Amino acid sequence: MNRTIILKGREIKYELVRKKVKNVNLRIRSDGSVFVSANDLVSMETIEKFLLDKASQITRALDKYSEIAKYTVKNFDYVTGESFRFLGRELRFVVVQGSNFVHTDGVYLSLHVNDASDFALKRKLVNEWLDEQCKAVLTEIADDVYQTFKKYGISKPSLVLKDMTSRWGSCQPKRATITLNKRLIEVPRSAMQYVVVHEFIHFLHPNHSKGFYEALATIMPDWKEQKKLLEITAFYVP
């Protein structure tokens, strides 16, 4: 049953499902759809009061998902006019006839390719270039951050870059390895640094304990601002 309610001055559409559940349940999906479930004995008045009580939570979630949608992974055609996110900026994509290489001047991302109709080649060249840039930037950041941590007797960890769908990074202290999401190349450098510092601290504090956050605040006093910057640029919910 599709219904509508006004929450904080906004018209919110939701789907109501009657089922055998004990409580009124709310679910907000990443596509912005809102679902409510309740048993047949719960009145519409009770359900709407429940939603009104949750108004702030619902509108915040919808706003967040709306922001995330701007950066959702999309399918590129690799044609002039598209845009790519790179270190927190939007680069205008341009295809140029020529030998196969990619470069940027900070405004345009230019793909020089000998066959502009070869989609697979264009995708390969762009993705390889982005991977190279990601490796170079994150390796430089990790090397800098390690200088802060080596005094704690931590061995320099190996850096692994890969496609990840549910997190920015992970740390395996026993293997002395930090794994980072390749798509960090899309976010500002300072936000990349926050992720690297975050993972390094796990060598000292495996869990997100009080000690973890105390160390994070000491090493990166502006970590909350950088985390927020990362979340604004995020393309999924961690």
C-alpha positions, -999 to 999 in steps of 0.1 A, spaced: 0 0 0 16 33 -11 9 63 11 22 98 16 29 118 47 42 154 54 74 153 75 92 185 84 73 203 56 83 177 30 60 152 12 74 117 19 61 87 0 63 53 17 51 18 12 31 2 40 32 -35 44 9 -53 67 25 -84 81 29 -104 114 55 -83 132 55 -72 168 65 -36 163 61 -9 137 93 -12 116 110 14 94 134 8 66 150 34 43 168 20 13 198 37 -4 176 45 -34 155 68 -12 125 44 -9 108 42 25 92 11 38 70 6 69 57 -27 82 31 -32 109 6 -58 119 -31 -55 110 -40 -44 145 -19 -12 144 -40 18 134 -30 44 107 -30 70 134 -3 50 154 17 44 122 17 81 113 26 92 148 55 67 146 67 84 114 63 119 128 84 109 157 110 96 133 108 126 110 143 139 117 159 105 112 139 99 80 147 133 64 184 131 74 187 96 58 169 107 26 192 138 23 223 116 28 212 91 2 204 120 -22 239 133 -17 255 99 -22 235 94 -54 255 122 -70 286 101 -68 272 67 -74 293 46 -97 280 51 -132 286 35 -165 308 57 -187 307 58 -224 342 74 -225 331 102 -248 339 139 -248 317 158 -223 315 133 -195 331 141 -162 354 122 -138 360 128 -101 397 131 -94 412 142 -60 379 159 -51 374 178 -83 353 172 -114 374 168 -145 358 173 -179 366 143 -202 380 149 -237 388 124 -263 416 133 -287 429 115 -318 464 103 -312 487 78 -295 473 60 -265 479 79 -233 460 99 -207 468 131 -189 452 160 -169 458 197 -166 436 199 -135 406 210 -155 404 184 -183 410 147 -183 423 141 -219 424 107 -235 445 104 -265 436 73 -284 442 60 -319 407 45 -323 380 66 -306 354 40 -315 372 13 -294 352 13 -261 372 -14 -245 405 3 -253 393 37 -240 381 21 -207 413 2 -203 435 33 -208 415 55 -184 412 29 -157 449 20 -159 458 57 -156 435 62 -126 449 31 -109 484 45 -115 475 78 -100 458 62 -71 488 40 -63 512 70 -66 492 93 -44 484 67 -17 519 54 -16 532 89 -10 507 95 17 514 61 34 551 68 33 546 102 50 522 88 76 545 59 84 571 84 96 547 92 125 541 56 134 575 40 131 585 53 165 559 29 179 580 0 166 555 -7 137 570 -24 107 563 -6 74 531 -23 61 525 -34 26 499 -14 7 473 -32 -14 448 -13 -36 417 -30 -48 380 -24 -57 360 -24 -25 322 -21 -22 316 -15 15 346 2 30 374 27 23 401 5 38 411 -23 61 441 -33 82 456 -67 89 482 -61 117 494 -98 117 501 -96 80 514 -60 82 491 -51 54 468 -21 47 442 -25 19 427 7 4 398 13 -19 410 23 -54 381 48 -56 398 70 -30 414 87 -60 381 105 -63 382 122 -29 404 151 -17 439 143 -7 433 153 29 404 128 31 427 101 16 452 109 44 424 105 70 417 70 57 454 61 58 459 74 93 428 56 104 441 23 92 476 28 106 461 34 141 447 -1 139 482 -14 144 481 2 178 444 -3 186 427 -31 167 392 -20 176 375 14 176 381 18 213 384 50 233 422 46 229 418 44 191 400 78 190 424 94 214 453 84 192 434 96 161 427 130 177 464 133 187 478 124 153 451 141 132 434 168 152 410 177 124 400 141 117 363 148 122 364 175 95 382 151 71 358 123 79 329 146 71 346 156 38 350 119 30 313 112 37 302 141 15 322 125 -14 311 90 -5 295 68 -31 281 42 -6 272 40 30 302 25 49 
